[in-house]
């Protein structure tokens, strides 16, 4: 399928872009500025598109993001440290974020006559983010089938949906994803903080996958305490 990949510039979506490119179906990358705390990861998405030789579009929905206040990702709220499984991480939820982005991506795919939109949602997101769960993906596809009936047939491609972050690292390595050229940290410093939920999950994923982690972290050991690794 001729596929548009939603790419934030993070490990998951860049790995997905390399996978789709390796499968020979990559049409382009789509990123969003939704008013997040920092947009430095978008530069990593741009670099990915350049590396793979495909177009990269950035859609500014920061006005929409401003209306979805209260999240540590969009407001002046401290990003908590720890593992995603902790209750405190719910402050990183941006309500309906994936639904909004996917709706725009499907409209763009229909306009450009692409056959699929790919998103890197995965099993590790299910605990905290409802719009990353299988039920949401199924319902969204059903809604788009109705919304685009007679206009376009666009499929939602989510190959990581039931896998773990470690599975993504393993798959990314299979497709030669340059992991050092991805950005995950929510705090947006000069290097990954090593303490926020996405840094902890990232470091743990490399450990579980048995793949060397090329990432520089300000705190190299916090992930062990957060995940219970000896």
N, C-alpha and C positions, 0 to 999 in steps of 0.2 A: 504494500500500500504506500502511496505517496504521502509522506507523513510530516507534519509540523510538530516539533518537540517544544513543549513549554520548558524553558531553561532558565533557572535562576542564577546559574553559575556555581551552584553547590555540587558536592560530590555525587549526589543521586542523579540529578538532571543532566550533568555533564557525562556521567557514565551511560545514561540512557541515550544521549545524543550519539555517543560513540557506538553503542550497540546498534541503534537504528541505521547509522551510516554504514556499519559493517554488514548489516543485512541488506543494504543497497536501496533503502527506501526513504532516505532523509531528504526532505524538501527545504527545510529551513528551521531556524530557531526563533522563538518568541519569548521575550522577557517583559516584565511589568515593573513599573515604578508605582508602587501603591502607597507611597509615603512612609516606607519602612525606615527604621532607625538609621540605616546607612544603605547606600546602593552600590557599594564597591564590588559586590558580587556580580553586578551586571557587566562590569568590565571583564570578568572571567567568562561570562557567557559570550560576550563579543569575541574574545580571544578564541573560544571554542568554535564559533561559527567560522572565523577566519581560518582556523586550523583545518576544519573539515570542508572548507570551500563552499559554504552555503550562505544565503542571506540571513541577516539578523535584524529583527524588528523589536523595538522597545515601545510599549504602549504606556502612556502616562495616565494612570488612574489615581493619582495622588489625592485628588479631590474626593474620590470615593473612599479611599483609605482614611481620610480625615474624618469622615462621617462614621467610621467604624471604630470609635475611640475605646480606650480602656486597655489596650493590649500593650505589653512591654515592647512589642515590635514596632508600634506606631506612635506611642505616647511617651511622655517623659516619665517613664516608670522603669525602675531598676530591673534588669534582666536577672532572674534568679540563677544561682549556681545549683548543680545537682543533676540527677538523672531524670529523664523524661517520665519515668514511672511515678515520680513524686507529685503530690497534689499541687505543690507550688508552681509547677510548670504550666498550669492552666492559664496563667497570666499571659502566656505567649500566643494564645488563640486569637486570631483575627476572624471575627464571625463571617462566615460565608465566603471567605477569601477564594478558596478553590472553585466554588460554584461560579463566582463572578468571573474569574480568569478563564475558566473553561468555556463559559458562555461566549466570551469575546473570541476565544481561540476557535471555537466551532463556527462562529459567524465568519471569521477570517478564512477558515478552511473552505467553507462553502463558497465564498466570494472568489477564492483563488483556485477552486476546483481540486483541492487536495482531498485525499480519501480518508485520512486519519489524523487525529490529534493524540500525541503521546504525553503522558504525565508520569512522573517518577514516584507516585505514592507507594508506600510499602507497609509491611506488617508492623514495623516498629512505631508507625504513626497512629495506629488504630486506637491505642489506649487514650490518647489525649485529643486527637483531631477527628471529629465525626465526619468531616468531608474528605477523609482519606480512607474510609472503610469500604469494604465490598458492597454493602447495601447502598451507599451513596453512589458509587460508580455505576451500579446497575440501574438505579433510579435516574441518574443523570442521562445515561444513554437512552433510556425510554423517553425521557422528556425531550431530548434533542431529536429523536426519531419523529416525534409529533411536531416539533417546532420547525423542522426542515422538510417535512413531508412534501414531496413533489418538487422540492428545490434542490436538495443535495442528499447524498448518503455518506455521512461522516461517522467513522467509528472511533471510539475511545480506546486507545491502546495503553494498557497499564501492566506491563510484563512483570513488574516487581510487587504487585498488589498483595500477594500472600507470602512474600519472602521477607527476610530480615535485612537489616542494613549490612550485615556481614555477607549475605548473599549478593548484595549489590556490589560490594567491594570485589568479591570473587568474579562476578560477571564483568565488572569494569576492567579488571586485570586481564580477563580473557580478550577484551577488545582493545587492549593497550591504552586505556585511559590514563592520561598524565595527571595523577591525583594531586600533585603539587600545584597544578594549575586550576584548582577549584577552591572555593571559599565557602565555609560553613558557619563560622562564628557569628553569633548574634550581636556581639559587642563592637565589632568593627574596628579593632585596634590595628596596630602595625603587624602583629602576628595573631594567630588564634589564641584565645584566652586560656583554653584548656579546662575551663570550669563551668561554662554554661551548658545547658542540656544538649545542644547540638554538638558541642566540642566533645563532651563525654561520650555521647553516642558514636561519634566519628572514631575516636580513639579506640573504643571498645570493639567496633566493627572490624577494624584492621587486625586487632588482636585475635578475635574469633575466626576471622578468615585466614589467618596465618600469612598475611601479606604485609610486607614492610610499609610502615607509615612514613611518608616523606614530609609530613606536616611539622612545622615549628610551632610549639605551644609555649605560652608564657609560663604555665604551670604544667610540667611534664608528668606529675604523679597524682594529681587530684582524682583523675578518672578511676584509679584503682580503689580508692576509698568509696567513691560514689557507686561503683558497680560490685564491690565486694571481691575484687580480684586480689589474690594474695601477692 
